[in-house]
Amino acid sequence: MPVTTQTHSSLPIALDTLIARAVERAGGWIGFDRFMALALYAPGLGYYANSLAKFGQMPESGSDFVTAPELTPLFGRALAAQLAEALEKTGTATVWEFGAGSGALAAQLLDALDALGRSDVNYRIVDLSGTLRARQQQALARFGDRVEWRLELPAAMQGVVVGNEVLDAMPVQLLARHGGRWFERGVVRNAAGDGWAWVDRETELRPPVEVPGEHDYLTEIHPQAKAFVATLADRLERGAAFLIDYGFPESEYYHPQRHMGTVMCHRAHRADGDPLSDVGLKDITAHVDFTGVALAGQEAGLAVLGYASQARFLLNCGLVSLMETASVGERAMGARLVHEHEMGELFKVVGFAVGDAWEAVGFSEGDRSHTL
């Protein structure tokens, strides 16, 4: 039974105690998905539930990472072209955003939709973080009652859904293969009682495709992301959805050479691969299996509109023309959205629709649906 140990003397005491109680109640071991959920979302304590700064362009701001809307408003302005088309095609007038961060994307989309003649559009934000909701409310105050907040998905909804870097923050289960046998990787108290250790337990769980070979292999499976898409499909009576995140299709995600998994942490604009240290003080993410996400949507009755790199999607939505009227500095930031070595290739976009699909502008060229 493989075991590795990590200690850290500065674990936030309250969160550490909460996780320790969860481990004890579970008999001394919890799956990584449970650990990740507590580390990120424990009320008032988890990374996304506490008051620490998260989003920003530079570490001097106290932030840990930058997202596309924080990088440049060109992102939201380009995305708005796709949302405007989707609102028209679906006959709806509400945008739903999940995990709205600082509120930057919401402001960009509302301004851009207004410029496109859609000042009738209302905006609904679903966010679990009270501290982030407060920040969003301040950033979006000028839009008045056009913006409302929800703590959870309503039983029924209509409109166009957008989620930027939402799926990667959903808890994942870790699977480890040793000597040809599969284990689920979980978390226990370390021997010293002041930190956390990995312990693998044999499991019937498997990746969605067979991984050739018998070499040691670590990867993730994504039941919560799939369940989210299925629930979204069940609740969305009329409309469409666009999910933007970093990840791969199944054939790349579970490639035999990708043997170390994709779980990463972010703090002060630096990445590390140790989610057992500084718990609650840094982000924990995993890349998205877009094949699994697309299949979950299809199986729940949604039509797949397309799947493309962020670069191709934004270019299809008119990013070049937007950059032509931007300042030199804005163009430099806009270029980071599409350059392959920046966000352009690693980030992908998948689109869904209720009912029949249409030729969505964001996937008009470079659609990679055939790779899913």
C-alpha positions, -999 to 999 in steps of 0.1 A, spaced: 0 0 0 20 30 -12 23 59 13 39 93 10 38 120 38 37 158 38 38 180 69 34 217 71 35 237 103 13 266 91 -19 248 82 -49 270 91 -59 256 124 -97 257 120 -97 241 85 -71 215 97 -94 206 126 -124 204 103 -107 180 79 -93 159 108 -128 154 121 -140 144 87 -112 119 84 -119 105 118 -156 101 111 -148 83 79 -126 57 98 -93 74 92 -93 78 54 -111 100 30 -110 101 -8 -91 130 -24 -124 144 -38 -137 148 -2 -104 164 9 -104 188 -21 -140 198 -15 -132 207 21 -99 225 12 -117 246 -13 -153 250 -1 -156 245 36 -178 274 47 -157 304 58 -125 283 58 -119 267 24 -99 285 -3 -129 298 -22 -149 305 10 -123 325 29 -114 362 25 -80 359 9 -73 376 -24 -74 352 -54 -77 369 -87 -52 394 -101 -25 400 -127 5 402 -103 15 386 -70 21 420 -55 -17 424 -53 -19 394 -30 -35 373 -58 -27 338 -67 -36 335 -104 -51 354 -133 -81 344 -154 -89 356 -189 -114 383 -178 -89 397 -153 -62 397 -180 -82 418 -205 -118 430 -211 -113 418 -247 -121 383 -235 -156 392 -224 -163 415 -254 -155 386 -278 -174 361 -258 -204 384 -258 -208 379 -296 -214 342 -290 -238 348 -261 -258 374 -281 -262 349 -309 -273 322 -284 -298 344 -267 -313 352 -301 -314 316 -312 -329 304 -280 -354 333 -275 -341 340 -240 -330 371 -222 -310 359 -192 -273 350 -188 -264 326 -160 -228 326 -148 -213 300 -125 -184 309 -103 -182 345 -112 -149 353 -95 -144 390 -90 -173 399 -113 -150 411 -141 -165 388 -167 -201 397 -158 -193 434 -162 -176 429 -195 -205 408 -209 -232 432 -197 -214 462 -212 -208 443 -245 -243 431 -247 -256 466 -241 -234 478 -270 -249 450 -292 -284 463 -284 -293 437 -257 -298 460 -227 -329 438 -220 -306 410 -208 -306 401 -171 -277 384 -153 -279 357 -127 -248 346 -108 -246 312 -89 -217 314 -65 -211 295 -32 -186 320 -18 -200 347 4 -168 368 2 -167 366 -36 -204 375 -38 -197 406 -18 -169 415 -42 -191 409 -72 -219 430 -58 -195 459 -54 -182 455 -89 -216 452 -105 -235 477 -85 -239 500 -115 -261 474 -132 -287 476 -104 -313 449 -103 -303 435 -136 -279 413 -116 -291 388 -90 -274 361 -70 -284 325 -63 -268 300 -39 -277 271 -61 -293 261 -94 -330 267 -95 -353 238 -102 -360 252 -137 -342 279 -157 -340 295 -191 -312 314 -207 -276 311 -217 -251 296 -192 -214 306 -191 -188 290 -169 -151 302 -171 -127 281 -151 -155 264 -131 -151 227 -140 -114 226 -131 -122 236 -95 -147 207 -90 -133 179 -68 -119 149 -85 -111 113 -75 -75 102 -79 -67 68 -93 -33 52 -91 -21 21 -108 7 1 -92 19 -32 -105 -11 -35 -128 -36 -30 -99 -58 1 -95 -61 20 -62 -81 51 -52 -57 77 -36 -70 92 -4 -58 112 26 -50 103 62 -34 121 91 4 117 89 23 98 117 32 131 135 -5 142 136 3 176 122 -2 172 85 -16 149 58 -4 118 40 -14 99 9 -27 63 13 -40 43 -17 -68 17 -13 -75 -9 -39 -107 -1 -59 -130 -12 -86 -130 23 -101 -112 27 -135 -105 55 -159 -132 58 -187 -108 42 -212 -81 15 -207 -47 29 -202 -22 6 -221 7 -8 -201 13 -18 -165 36 11 -156 28 32 -125 1 57 -135 -17 85 -117 -48 102 -131 -82 116 -122 -118 108 -128 -145 136 -128 -179 124 -114 -187 159 -100 -181 177 -132 -202 152 -151 -230 154 -125 -229 192 -128 -234 191 -165 -262 165 -162 -280 186 -136 -276 216 -158 -292 197 -186 -320 186 -164 -328 222 -151 -322 241 -183 -356 242 -201 -346 265 -229 -312 279 -238 -275 271 -243 -243 267 -223 -207 275 -229 -180 261 -206 -144 274 -209 -115 257 -191 -81 240 -195 -81 204 -204 -80 177 -231 -102 152 -250 -102 117 -235 -75 103 -259 -50 129 -246 -62 130 -210 -56 93 -205 -26 90 -228 -1 64 -215 26 90 -212 5 113 -190 13 92 -160 16 119 -132 -20 132 -133 -30 169 -137 -37 181 -101 -20 214 -96 -20 241 -69 -17 279 -74 -4 305 -49 12 339 -55 12 331 -93 34 300 -88 23 264 -94 31 234 -74 19 198 -73 13 193 -35 -23 198 -24 -15 185 11 4 216 21 -9 251 28 -44 238 28 -70 266 24 -43 290 14 -40 280 -23 -61 269 -52 -63 232 -61 -73 223 -97 -74 195 -122 -75 196 -160 -109 188 -175 -118 157 -194 -138 173 -222 -149 140 -237 -165 131 -204 -182 165 -201 -195 164 -237 -209 128 -232 -225 138 -199 -243 166 -217 -253 144 -246 -266 116 -224 -287 141 -205 -303 154 -237 -282 184 -247 -270 189 -282 -232 196 -286 -227 229 -305 -190 225 -308 -156 221 -291 -127 243 -300 -95 258 -286 -100 291 -268 -79 308 -295 -101 296 -324 -133 303 -305 -123 339 -297 -110 345 -332 -143 332 -346 -161 356 -322 -143 387 -336 -113 391 -314 -91 404 -342 -115 433 -351 -117 442 -314 -79 443 -311 -77 466 -341 -93 494 -321 -75 486 -288 -44 502 -274 -9 486 -278 -10 474 -242 -45 459 -247 -34 442 -278 -5 426 -259 -29 412 -233 -53 401 -260 -26 382 -277 -21 361 -245 -56 348 -250 -48 332 -283 -10 324 -283 -4 287 -281 22 290 -253 -2 311 -232 -40 304 -230 -48 298 -266 -43 261 -270 -45 247 -234 -79 263 -228 -109 248 -247 -145 258 -251 -174 233 -253 -209 245 -262 -243 229 -256 -279 237 -266 -313 225 -255 -331 210 -285 -316 212 -320 -281 225 -325 -272 254 -348 -240 266 -364 -227 286 -335 -203 314 -345 -177 304 -319 -173 270 -336 -176 282 -372 -140 273 -380 -117 249 -362 -144 228 -345 -127 197 -329 -159 179 -319 -146 149 -339 -117 145 -314 -139 141 -284 
